[in-house]
Each structure stands twice: as C-alpha cells, then as structure tokens.
Amino acid sequence: MAMAVPFISPDDAGDAATGASGHRTRVAIAGATGYAGQELVRLLARHPAVTLTAAMSSGASSAPRPLPALARIWDQAVVPLDIDALVASAEIVFLALPEVASAEVGTALVERGLRVIDLSGAFRIRSAADRSRWYPATATLPAGTVYGLPERHADAIRGARLISCPGCYPTAALLPLEPLAEAGLIVGPVVVDAKSGVSGAGKTPNERTHFSENHGSVAAYNIFSHRHNAEIEQELGTSVTFVPHLVPLDRGILETIYVTLKPGTTEAQVAGALQDAYASAPFVRLTGGALPEIKHVAHTNFCDIGWKVDEAGNRAVLISVLDNLLKGAAGQAVQNLNIVLGLDERTGLF
Ligand SMILES: NC(=O)c1ccc[n+]([C@@H]2O[C@H](COP(=O)([O-])OP(=O)(O)OC[C@H]3O[C@@H](n4cnc5c(N)ncnc54)[C@H](OP(=O)(O)O)[C@@H]3O)[C@@H](O)[C@H]2O)c1
C-alpha cells in the first residue's frame, strides 16, 4: 500500500528547492516516450525539489529503452508501464498517456493513495453526459479531481488528489476569455479560430499529420466535433464556435479570438480586466496592441495575450499564443506540481 503524499509546508518546499532541507519529492512519469512525456522528463530531471524515480512507456514495449534526445539529462532507461512500480517509486505521478490509458491508470493510482497530475483529457469534463460523449472510458471522476488551470484554480489545485491539466487549445482560449467574461464585458457569441503545430497530435503520424500532407498547407478540421470545444464551453459557461487548424509547424498554437463587447466597453476596460487577472501570474504576458507570435513563446511556459478593441463597433479581437508541449502540456503540469509543493510557480521552468 502506498503512502499518501506527505504534506509539505511552503517553508519545507522552499528549502527543498534550494537543497537546504534535503527533502525531494519522488515523482514518476507514465508516457515518457511521447512528445509531452519527453518534455516532462527534461523538466523534472532538472527540477530542484523532486527526484525523477521512474519513466515509463506503454506496456507494449518488451525491453527498457533509452531516450537519445535526453542523454546527459536523463540517462536511465525508460521501462514498460507498471502500476505497482509507480506506486512503489513515487509520491506524485505524471500521466502523459492517451486518455483511455489515463482513465484506467489515473483512477488506480488515486485509489492507491498517490497524487496524479494528468495531461490527457480523461478527467477534464465534469458532466457525466458530456464525458460519456467525449471521454467514454472515464466512467467517474475520482474524488479530489480538479481542473488544473493554474492561473485560475491555484487554491483547489493545492489540495487536489488528481489534477487534470487543461488541453492546449483550451489553455490558450481560457486565459484571455475568462477574465473578460467574469468582468461581464462579453455579450453574444465567441469565436475561437485556432492554429496548431503538428506535435499537438502526438508522435504517431497519420494521414493528416504526415509530412507530405502537412508541409506547405493549412487545413481546418473537426469543426463542431472537437473535444476541446466542450472543454472551453464548460469552463466559460457559454457557447463557443471553435475552429482548429493544423499548420506546418512542429510546435506552437496561435488563437485569434473574436468577441462582441457589451455596448460602451472601452479598450481600457478590456486591458484592465486582463491586467487585474494576471498581475501576479508569472507565465501570462500581456502585450496589448503589440500582437504576440508563436516564436515569442516556443520552448517556454509563457502564454502571451494581445488585443485590439473597436470601441465604436463593440468588438474585440484577442491573440493568444503558447507552446502546446509546455504551457499547453508538460510546463503547465510542472507549474501545477509547484503549486502542490508550495513552491514558486516558476521553479524548474525558467
Ligand atoms: N501533444 C500535445 O501538444 C499535448 C498537449 C496537451 C495534452 N496532451 C495530451 O497528453 C497525452 C500525451 O500526448 P502526446 O502528444 O505526448 O502523445 P504521444 O506522443 O502519442 O505519446 C503517448 C505516450 O503514451 C504511451 N502509450 C501509448 N499507448 C499506451 C497505452 N495503451 N498504455 C500505456 N502507455 C501508452 C506511449 O508509449 P510508447 O512510446 O511505448 O508507444 C507514449 O509514451 C495525451 O493524452 C494528449 O492528449 C498532448
């Protein structure tokens, strides 16, 4: 039987981050051979407050294997997925698995007393009816499951048993939209036009992500049928037209977001709502009228948000960019780990 994750006071955790107390939380990764999982290995192997004790691939692999891109960062072998070994080796487990595998492994680990930080969509949707449509493998959400957008839900994340990290597209949409919605500035429909690099689809190529299909082209897909649409609507509480596109980049997301503003809304009110929301958020950079680009955030945990407001027309366009593998996946997961451990959110991410 695994021990529950010990409570670590912010003071202890601060010491651990500097090495003063010597306490390091034991963490492990399932799905370490995937795109998001390898980013997790890179971040956690160098994180000052944790020890990465195990990195696992799928159960299908017969032999342990190295991660060549991470040589000298993580030189241990990646071993096949083994739930008992995860329980024995870690206090907190990161899951970077397909959602069907996460639904099973995440639930089992929580039942055995571990804390889980899940990158998949398995535990994001709270309505049972909606979940049965989008994530049918997840029958119920384990007690203590929290939707882990760190800028919005840090208090709940701190005490969660299972942190369900938001999707990459929803992170880029919710960070700009939630403060405006909360301030009552948005009326009418919201449109999110999203462009993603191909790593968003994971490491297994398909007809759409194959180099010769994607290179030199841009394609819309899954209009009105993308799972992230349901996730954005759940969190925003309003209807959203979400149109994802695949663009020929290896990583990065840019979302162009169209909103109708309450009549009389000024540019200063839009700016003020965002500035109030993110005054102390280390990973949200507000760029105002200087519109952000994917290159500004690639390989970082930042989400950059810019905007233009047409006061006479009661409308605004917001541009939100992030790296899908970091702020959209592994970086956000480590940011959540830091919140759980009472550390500065930037620990191990700069
Ligand atoms: N890519 C992104 O931008 C992104 C962003 C946010 C969230 N996510 C989510 O994060 C998760 C991982 O995404 P990814 O893009 O890193 O995927 P990926 O590149 O396809 O990697 C999947 C990982 O899961 C393992 N795996 C596959 N099937 C498994 C099974 N049945 N049981 C156990 N392990 C299995 C793979 O191991 P093998 O190497 O042995 O096959 C690999 O380590 C997904 O749920 C995805 O939706 C991804």
The ligand as a Tripos MOL2 file, in Angstrom:
@<TRIPOS>MOLECULE
LIG
   48    52     1     0     0
SMALL
NO_CHARGES

@<TRIPOS>ATOM
      1 N1          0.9340   16.7940  -27.7860 N.am      1 LIG1
      2 C1          0.3940   17.8490  -27.2080 C.2       1 LIG1
      3 O1          0.5820   19.0080  -27.6360 O.2       1 LIG1
      4 C2         -0.4840   17.6810  -25.9930 C.ar      1 LIG1
      5 C3         -0.8960   18.8500  -25.3210 C.ar      1 LIG1
      6 C4         -1.7270   18.7100  -24.1900 C.ar      1 LIG1
      7 C5         -2.1260   17.4430  -23.7910 C.ar      1 LIG1
      8 N2         -1.7260   16.3380  -24.4870 N.ar      1 LIG1
      9 C6         -2.1830   15.0310  -24.0130 C.3       1 LIG1
     10 O2         -1.0900   14.3770  -23.3780 O.3       1 LIG1
     11 C7         -1.1570   12.9660  -23.6220 C.3       1 LIG1
     12 C8          0.1430   12.5480  -24.3090 C.3       1 LIG1
     13 O3          0.2060   13.2520  -25.5430 O.3       1 LIG1
     14 P1          1.4810   13.1050  -26.5170 P.3       1 LIG1
     15 O4          1.2370   14.0440  -27.6240 O.co2     1 LIG1
     16 O5          2.7420   13.1620  -25.7440 O.co2     1 LIG1
     17 O6          1.2550   11.5880  -27.0360 O.3       1 LIG1
     18 P2          2.2950   10.6270  -27.7810 P.3       1 LIG1
     19 O7          3.4120   11.4010  -28.3410 O.co2     1 LIG1
     20 O8          1.4640    9.8000  -28.6980 O.co2     1 LIG1
     21 O9          2.8410    9.6990  -26.5880 O.3       1 LIG1
     22 C9          1.9820    8.7850  -25.9200 C.3       1 LIG1
     23 C10         2.7140    8.1130  -24.7810 C.3       1 LIG1
     24 O10         1.8170    7.1750  -24.1480 O.3       1 LIG1
     25 C11         2.3470    5.8320  -24.2900 C.3       1 LIG1
     26 N3          1.2340    4.9380  -24.5810 N.ar      1 LIG1
     27 C12         0.5720    4.8220  -25.7530 C.ar      1 LIG1
     28 N4         -0.4360    3.9190  -25.6210 N.ar      1 LIG1
     29 C13        -0.3920    3.4720  -24.3460 C.ar      1 LIG1
     30 C14        -1.1580    2.5340  -23.6000 C.ar      1 LIG1
     31 N5         -2.1940    1.8840  -24.1240 N.pl3     1 LIG1
     32 N6         -0.8150    2.3140  -22.3060 N.ar      1 LIG1
     33 C15         0.2350    2.9480  -21.7590 C.ar      1 LIG1
     34 N7          1.0140    3.8470  -22.4160 N.ar      1 LIG1
     35 C16         0.6830    4.1120  -23.6920 C.ar      1 LIG1
     36 C17         3.3630    5.9060  -25.3980 C.3       1 LIG1
     37 O11         4.3280    4.8660  -25.1880 O.3       1 LIG1
     38 P3          5.0810    4.1170  -26.4180 P.3       1 LIG1
     39 O12         6.2580    5.0030  -26.7910 O.co2     1 LIG1
     40 O13         5.5200    2.8310  -25.8260 O.co2     1 LIG1
     41 O14         4.0880    3.9930  -27.5230 O.co2     1 LIG1
     42 C18         3.9420    7.3080  -25.2060 C.3       1 LIG1
     43 O15         4.8650    7.2950  -24.1430 O.3       1 LIG1
     44 C19        -2.4010   12.7380  -24.4980 C.3       1 LIG1
     45 O16        -3.4960   12.3750  -23.6940 O.3       1 LIG1
     46 C20        -2.6380   14.1020  -25.1330 C.3       1 LIG1
     47 O17        -3.9920   14.3230  -25.4500 O.3       1 LIG1
     48 C21        -0.8840   16.4390  -25.5630 C.ar      1 LIG1
@<TRIPOS>BOND
     1     1     2 1
     2     2     3 2
     3     2     4 1
     4     4     5 ar
     5     4    48 ar
     6     5     6 ar
     7     6     7 ar
     8     7     8 ar
     9     8     9 1
    10     8    48 ar
    11     9    10 1
    12     9    46 1
    13    10    11 1
    14    11    12 1
    15    11    44 1
    16    12    13 1
    17    13    14 1
    18    14    15 2
    19    14    16 1
    20    14    17 1
    21    17    18 1
    22    18    19 2
    23    18    20 1
    24    18    21 1
    25    21    22 1
    26    22    23 1
    27    23    24 1
    28    23    42 1
    29    24    25 1
    30    25    26 1
    31    25    36 1
    32    26    27 ar
    33    26    35 ar
    34    27    28 ar
    35    28    29 ar
    36    29    30 ar
    37    29    35 ar
    38    30    31 1
    39    30    32 ar
    40    32    33 ar
    41    33    34 ar
    42    34    35 ar
    43    36    37 1
    44    36    42 1
    45    37    38 1
    46    38    39 2
    47    38    40 1
    48    38    41 1
    49    42    43 1
    50    44    45 1
    51    44    46 1
    52    46    47 1
@<TRIPOS>SUBSTRUCTURE
     1 LIG1         1 GROUP 0 **** ****
